[in-house]
Structure formats: structure tokens, C-alpha cells
Amino acid sequence: MGWLFRPARPAGPLARGLRRLASPRFYLRGMIVVALGGLVLVPTIADLVNAGMKTVSSAQGDCRIIRVVDGDTVSLICPEDGMVSARIQGFDTPEKYAPQCLAEFVAAERASWALRTMIQKADRIALTQDGTDRYGRSLVRLELDGVDVARLMIRAGHGRQYSGGLRGTWCG
């Protein structure tokens, strides 16, 4: 009768592996890793590629767009000013960092990728600085191949015309 009450052998590597594959936690962790990679790593790499390949001509010299923050805000590095956050004038896009609903966040991601793609495809990029806003960001006009980015983003459906004042909602 002693054989009935003896401790079980520890599970081997195969049994542990099969248990791990059957566990929902395994798949949840995988989805979290994929989501973080898609929302953080991929855009960062895309921005670095753009920064390495594209120069932006401006009155301060040749700048580089080192990061697309959201559909209407970029981070620049310029010889005279150093690193600067810049708000592109003439249009408004959904908020990425303080969305009021999931639809606004998704639209903001689409707008960010649209701007990244437009910058990547452009042969000539020009920037005109026009003061600063209340958050300390430089206000800029950005042209890609001679066309205002505001016009391109509005035409593509990623933004709407904006020249200050109250902003409408992107939800519902």
C-alpha cells in the first residue's frame, strides 16, 4: 500500500512544455509582446529610417524629422535649435495620447502612419517655422514635394481643417 501514497515524480520538460502551451497565460503574454512591438518598436524603427534618409530644408538649415509623435506633431532636430517638438499647422488629427474613445486612438494611429508614409515617399521636404504655441512647441508649415501636408492629410481623411479655437470630437 506504500506505493499509493508516495510522492509523484516531478513533471519532465515535455510535460511542462505541453502545460505551458495549454495555458491561456502563454497566449496572453504573446499578444502583449506583439502589441508592444507593433505600437512601440515598429514606429520607432520607421522614424529612425526616415530621419536617416530624409533631410528637411528650413531657414535654420537642414533639419531631420526624428519622430512622428502623432498625425500633426513631429520631433525635429535642427543645427541651431537642437531637438524641437513641432506642431504642423493647418489641420487637426485625433489625439493619440489622450483619446476620448477607442475609435479616436485607432484613427490617431492611422494618421501617424499616414504622415510617416507621406514623409517616406517625399523627395523634397520643406519646413517653415511660424512661432510657438501655448505648449512651447514650434508652429510649422510642412511641405512635401511642394504640397502642404495639411492639404494631403485632410484629403486622405486623416485630419480636418483647423486654425485654432475649440476642437471637435473624433468619437461617435
Helices and strands as residue ranges (DSSP letters): H 2-5, H 13-22, H 24-36, I 37-41, H 42-53, E 56-58, E 61-70, E 73-78, E 82-88, E 90-92, H 102-121, E 125-132, E 138-144, E 147-148, H 149-155, E 160-162
